[in-house]
Amino acid sequence: MKFFNFFKFSTKPTRDIAIDLGTANTVVYVKDEGILINEPTYVAINVKTDEVEHIGEKAKEIMGRTAKHTQIIRPLKNGVISDYEVTEKMLAEFLKRIRKDKFQSSRVIICVPSGVTQVERRAVVEVVKEAGAKEVYLIEEPIAAAIGAGIDLFEPKGHLIVDIGGGTTEIAFIVSGGAASSRSVKIAGDHLNEDIIEYVKEKHNLLIGERTAEELKVNTISLKDKNTEFEIRGRELGKGLPKSIKIVASEIDGAIDKNIDLIIDEIKLTMEGIEPEIAADIFETGIYISGGGAGIRILKEKIEEELKLQVTVCDEAIHAVVRGIAKVLDDFDSYKNIIISPTNEY
C-alpha cells in the first residue's frame, strides 16, 4: 500500500530533504528552509481500526495514559526499523506536513547506523519511497554527525566522532573523505532510561514509566550541582498506591554509570584497531561527541580521565546528524563518494 504519493508524475519545483530517522526522534530538514519537523519517533495506533490516532509529540504525550483501544508504538529499535508499516505511516504524515502546492521531492538523504545489514538498508530506502519520496540516498550516521560537527571530512588527519542517539552509539574514525573504522554499539539513551527505571525500583521501591525516566535523565545529566533535588511520582511497589519521592542528581549518575563505562570500553576497543598515524592524530584532535547523549557530564569527565584525550561536545549536538546531511545536500557532488546510492546492491 502506498501513502501520500503526491510526488509522482509532476513537473513542479523540487525540494531536497534530509531525514534523521532516529530511535527517539525524527528530524526533517528541507534545503533553504531549515528544520521543519522535529518530533519524537512515536505513533499511537487504534488497535480496533488499525488507524493512526497521533504521531510524534502528541503520541509521546499520552504514553502510559492511553485508553484500552490505543497502543503506543516506537517503530524503530536500536536505530533500525522494527515496524515497517508504522514507520511508513509516520514518514508519510511528516512528508505530508511539509508539502506545499508547488512541490515534489527531488532527493532525500536519510542516515542509517554504520552497522546495518544490506536488508536493513533496503528496508529504509523502500519505506521512504513508499512514504512518497522520489529519489532516496543513504549516509552512515557517524559520517553525517562528523560533517555536522564541523570536521573537515577531506582533511588527511584523523578525527574520532562518538554520536550517542536513542538506540545506538556510533563510533567512527574519520579521515581523508570517509570512515577508516567504525562501530555501532547498541547502548544509548534508551538503555540509560532503563537503568534509571531499574534504579528507582530497587532503591526507592517505586515504579516509574519510561517518560518519567527520560525527563529525569534529561534534567540531570548536564547539571553541575549533583545535589539538586527532583520530585518524581509513580506507583509504590507492594502497596500499588501512587507515591511521590525526591531524588538527587548524583543518584542518576550512579544509575547510568555502568552503561557509560560500557560505551567508553567500546571506544577503547575501536581505538585498538586503528593505524598508528590516525592514533597520533587523535592525540591532537581529541574526541568529538554529538547526539542527544552528548551532554552527559559524567561521560565527558570519564573519557577525559580514562583516555587522557580532550573531549569536544558539538554545538547543538542533538542536531549534528541532520546538519551534516544538510551540508551534503548543499554540495552533493563533493560528497557523492560517501553517499550510498539507491542503485547500490542492498
N, C-alpha and C positions, 0 to 999 in steps of 0.2 A: 504494500500500500504506500502511496506517495502522499506527502503532506505539503501543501502550500507551494506547488510548483509554479510560482509566478515568474520564474526566470526564463523559462523556455521560449524559443521562437520569438525573441524580442530584439528590436534594434535600438532600444532605449539606452541612454547613457549608463555606464557601468560604475560600480564602486568596488574597490578592493577591500577585503575583510581579513582581520586577524582574529583568531579564536584561541583563547587559553581555556581549554576544556579540562577543568580540574576536578579532583575528587570532592573538594569542599566548595569551590566557587568557580563559576564560569564568567569569563570576561570577553566581551566582543568589542573590537575596535574597528572603526571604519576610516580608511585613509582620508586625510584632510578634514575629518570631522571629530576625531578623538574617540574616547571610550563611551559607547552608547549603552552598553549592557554590563552590569557588574552585579551578579545575583548568585546566591547560594545554589549549588547543584542539588536541589531538592524538588521532588514532584509529588503532589497529592493526587492520588487516584481514587475514584469512586469504584469500589470493588463490585458493586451491584451492576453498574452500567459499563464499567471499564473505561470511563471517560475521565479526562484530566479536570480536576477541580481548581488547583492552584499550581503555579510554577515559580520557583525562585524564592524570594524573601517571604511571600505570603505562605508558601508551603512550609518553610522552616519555622515561621512564627507559631504555627499550630502543632508542631511536633510535640508529642506527648499529651496533646489536648484535643484529640480527634474523636469524631463520632465512630460508631462501630463500622459504618459503611465506608470510612475513609482510611486509606493506607498511605503513609509517607514512604516514598521510595528514594533512595540515593542511587542513581543508575550507574555510577562509576565506583569501582573499588580498586584500591591500590594503583590509581592512575589510569586504569583501562576500563572499557565498557563492560559492565556486568549485566545490564538490561538494555538490549539493543533497541527494542520498540519504544521504551520510555525515553531513552536518550534522543531518539529521533523526534519524538513529540516535543520534547523540551527545546531542542535546537530549532525546530520548525517555528515554535512560538517566538523564540528570541529573534529569529530572522524576520518573522512577520512584523515584530515591533519596530524594527529599523527600516522596514520597507517604505519607500516613497513612490509617488506616482510615476516619476521618470527614473526608474532604477531597475537594473538587473545585476546580479553578481557576476563579475568577470573572473575573479580569482579569490580563493580562500586559502589561507595558510593556517594550519592548526598544529599545535605541538603534541608530541607523544613522548612518554618516558623512554630513556635510552635503551632499556632492556626489553621492549615489547617484541613479540614474535611477528612474523610475516602475516599470520592470520589476524592478529590484533590490529596491525597496521591497516590491513584491508577493511576490517570492520569499521575503523574510524573514517576512512575515506568514503565508504559506502553510506554510512549513517549521515554524514554531512551532505552527500549528494542527494540522498533520499529526502533530507530536510529542505532541499531546494537550491543548493549551491550548484554552480555550473562546472567550475574547474577547481580541483582540490589538490593542495600540496601539503606535505608533512615536513616538520622540522623537529629535531630532537630537543627536548625540553632544556637540558643544561646548556646547549649551544645558544638557544634563544635567550636564556637567562643571562649568559655571559655578554651577549650583544647588548641587552638591556641594561646591564650593569656598567656599561661603558668600556668594556675590554675591547681592545683592537684585535679582532679575530685574525687578521692577516700579519700581525707583527711576529717575527721569528723569535718570540720569547714566550716561555710557558706561564700560564695563569691557571690557578685552581679555583673552580666555582663549586659551591655547595648550595643547591636550591632545595629548600625544605617546604614541601607542599602539605596537602592534607593526607594523601595516601602514600606518597613516596618521597624519599630524599634522593636527589640526583647529584652525583659527584663526578666531576669531569675535569681533565686537564686539557686546556685549550691552547693550541699552538699552530702557527702557520696555516690558518684557514680552516681548522676543524678540531675535532677531539682526538688527542693522542691516546687517551684511555678514559673509560667512563664506567660507572657502576650505578645501578638503580637499586635502592635499598627500600624495602617495604616496612620502614619505620619512619613515621612522620606525625603530623599534627593530630590525626585521628587516634593514633596509638597513645599519644600523651593524654588525650581526653579519657581514654580507657584507664590509664594509670591513675588519673585523678578520681574517677568514679570508684575504683577499687580501694584507693587510699581512704577516701571518706567513709566508705562502707566498713572497712576494717578498723580504722582508728576512732571514728565518731559514731559508729552504729547507725549511719544514716544512708539511705538510698537516694541518690540524685540522678537526674536524667542527663542525657548527652548534651543538651543545650546549656544546662546549668554548668556542667563541667567545662564546656568550651568558653563560656563567659568568664568563669573563674580563671582559666588559663590565660585568656587574652588580657584580663585586668591585672594579672600578677607577674607575667613573665618578664616584663621590662622594668618593673619597679626597682628603684634604688633602695627604698626603705623596706627591708624584709619583714619589718614588724607591723606593716599596715594590715588592718583587720578588714575582713569582708563577711557579710552576713549571707548565708545560704539556707535554702529551705528544701525540704524533701520529706520522705516517709521514714519514720523510725522503725528499724528492723525489730521484729518480735512483737511490738505493740501495734504496728500498722497505722499509727496516727501521724498527722502532719507535725513537723518539728522544725525549729529554726536554730541554727548554731552559728557561732563566729569562728572563722578560720583565718590564720595569718599567712602572709605571702611565703614565708620561709617553709611552711608545710608543703606548699605546691612545688617548691624547688626540690624538696625531698621526694615527693611523689613521682616526679618525672625524671629523677636523676639517673635511674637505671637505663632507660632508653636513650637519654642524652649520651651516656657512656658508650652505648652500642653504636650510635651514629659516629662518634669520634673513633671508635675501633674500626669502623668501615672506611673512614677517611685514611687511617693509617694503612689498612690493607691495600687501598687503591694506590697509595704513595709508594708502596713497596715494589710495584710493577713498572714504575716509570724509568725513563732513561736518566742517567746522571746529569746530563745537561739541563733537562727540564727540572730536575730536583734543585739544581743550583739556581735556576730562575725563580722557583717558588720561594726559596730562601729570601730573595729580594722583593718579589711582588706580593708574597703572603697569600692569604685565603680570602676570597670574596664570598659573602653569604647573601642569599636572596630568598624570596618566597615568604609565605605567611609566618614561618617559624624563625625568620632572621632576627627578630627582636628578642629571642630568648636570651636573657642576660647570662645565665649560667653556662650556656653553650659557648658563647664568645669567651667568657672567662676561662673555661676549662680547656678550650682549644689553645688559647694563648699560653696557658700554664703548662699543658702537657706536650704540645708540639713546638713550643718556642717560636711560633710564627705570628706575624701581625695579621689581625682579622679586620677586614673592612666590611661593614654592613652597608649594603647598597641603599641609595636614596630610593624612597618609595619601593622598598624591596618586594612588597606583595604584588606589584605590577611589573616586575623586571621582565618576566617572560613575554607578556603582551607588548611591552615597549620594544623588546628585541624583535618580535615579529613585525612590528610596525616599521622598524628601520629596514628590515628585509624588503617589505613592500615598497618602501621609498627608493630602494636601489636594487631591484630584483636581479638584474644582470650580474652585479658584483657578487651576490650571494648564491648564485644558481648552483654552485658546486656543493653547497651544504644542504640544499633543499632536496627532499625525497620526492621525486616526480611521480605523478599518478601513472605514468607509463612503465614505472619500475615493476618488477615482479614482487608482489607482496606475499 
